[in-house]
Amino acid sequence: MLEGQIIVTGASRGIGAAIATDLENRGYNVVGLSRGGQSAAGRGIACDVTDENALRQTFSGIAAAGSIVGLVNNAGLHLTAPSAELLTKDYEQVMAINATSVMAASREVYPYMRSAGGGSIINIGSFFDKMGVSANLAYCASKAAVAAITRCLAVEWSKDDIRVLNVAPGYVATDLNREFLSKDRVKAYLAKRIPSGKPGEAGDVARMVGAIFDADIPFFTGETIYLDGGQGMNH
């Protein structure tokens, strides 16, 4: 097991909460970031991931309490709009939270992780990164950017024993979307599109992230791991 702290962004609810809880259950020292400072597990700290100064100060404070060996960039936002009506400010907001914060958080944690002798950065992307989805231009673009950021950082930081991976879920039921996913028309669509017949659970993503940390494979880096029940390859 890695000795040191693992930071999880967006740790107060949904997939982030499941990840923080799973990591703590595995025995890891978890620090959960959220706007309000709540975390489902570990030590919660208030931090807006779109504020670079806040990220810098937060990571400095966490590093003062011990080495940082892991970062899970999970915080995200999903806004939909027909592309012809998509406001630039909404597009930029989605990109700021979903993609720019991944770059900034990874950049700010890098020196601490390097001084710890390495570690793992796991970004939470989406299988929408390779699809054309109506009314989802901003979200799809932001998640495609996450995959590209993952590849570039993996190539640059391998020499520092820092692995960077992208876990890209498909439809996953959380407290935020469970009501939507329970609608008859949505259930019928997903039953047809997902080979397993239903959406995944936040715990599925959490167990994948936990397994990556447990395995700690130095040669495993730069990849996007699709966790979508086979939907992305189903035709």
Secondary structure by P-SEA (a helix, b strand, c coil): cccbbbbbccccccaaaaaaaaaaaaccbbbbbcccccccccbbbbbccccaaaaaaaaaaaaaaccccbbbcccbbbbbcccccccaaaaaaaaaaccaaaaaaaaaaaaaaaaacbbbbbbbccccccccccccaaaaaaaaaaaaaaaaaaaacccccbbbbbbbbccccccccccccccaaaaaaaaacccccccccaaaaaaaaaaaaaacccccccbbbbccccccccc
